Amino acid sequence: MQREIYKLDATDKAPGRLATEISMLLQGKNRADWSPEKDNGGIVEVSNVEKIKITGKKLEQYIYYRHSGYPGGLKEKKMKELTPEEIVKHAVWKMIPKNRLRTPRIKRLRFV
């Protein structure tokens, strides 16, 4: 299967708005033959990701949580501790459906 390559420019785009666009392309929802059980999305290359627009006090106040599964295992990181690539990748990861196609789809996201 020949996958299409989509090139996006992240300059002055909010991470969430950019992530919705990326997740639609990774899932292949822009194609006429889209089907939820098929993985026929394209490859997405994002450039200028360091120029994303983060408004307000999100860099200081927004917190990413994860849990190890053990009691007291809640970990947290502030947005300023992450790189712009990690911020966008995390947003896309949360927007892709939670099924077995999630990992192969996120592997087609590239930052140039």
N, C-alpha and C positions, 0 to 999 in steps of 0.2 A: 504494500500500500504506500503510495506516494503522499507524504504529508505536505501541506502548504506551510510556508514560513511567513509569519506575520511580524512586522517590525513596528514597535510602538515607541513613542517618545514620551517620557514621564515628566517633562519639564512643566512646572506649575500645575500639576494635577494632584489632587488629594489621594492618599493611599487607597481609600475605600472605593472611590470612583474608578481609579485605575484597576483595582482588583476585580471589580465586576466585569470590566471589559476583557481582562485577561482570562477570567474563569469561563466566560462565554466562548472565547476562542479555543481554549483548551478542551472544552467539552464538545466542540463542534456544533454548537447551537446556531451558528450563523449559516450553516449549510442546509440545503433543501432536504437532504437525505438523513437528517438527524434522527437518532433513535437512542433512548436512554440506556439500552444494554450494550451498545456498540461504542468503541473508543475510536472515533474517527475525527477527532479534533486535530488541530495543527500545532506547529512549533511556534512559540511566542518568544521573540527576542525584545527585551526592554532596554532602551538606552537612556542615558541621563537620569538614572534613578536617584542620584545624589541631589537632584534639583526638585524633588517632590515638595509639594506645599503642605506644611503642617501648621495649622492655624491655632491661635489661642495659646494656652499653657499646657498643651498636650505633651510636649517633650518632658516637662517636669512632673506632670500629674498622672498621665495615662500609665496604667500598670498592666502588664501581661502576667497572667497566673498560669501555673501548671501544678499538678499534684502527682506525687509518686505512687499513691495508692496506700501508703502506710499512714498510721496516725501521726499527725504533726508534720506531714510531708508536703505542705503547701509552700511552693516557691513562687517568688515574684521578682519581676524585673521592670524597671522603668523604661519608657520609650527611648530616652537619651542614651541608654546603655546598649541599644541595638544599632546595627548598621541599617542604612536605608534599604538594602537588599533584603535583610531579615524582616523588616517591617512590611514590605510589600509581599514577600513570600508567605508570611504568617496570615496576612489578610486574604490572600488567594487560597491558602490551605483551608481556612475556615469557610470559604464560599463554595468550594467544590463539594459535591455530594459525598457523604460518608459511606463509601462502599469500596469494593476491591479495585475499582478503576482509579481511585484517588491518587495512589502512589505513582503509577505510570504517567498520569496526567501531569502531576507536579514536576516530574523529571523533565518534561518538555518545556519548562519555563527557564529561560536563560537570560542572564544579565550581561550586556556588552558595554 
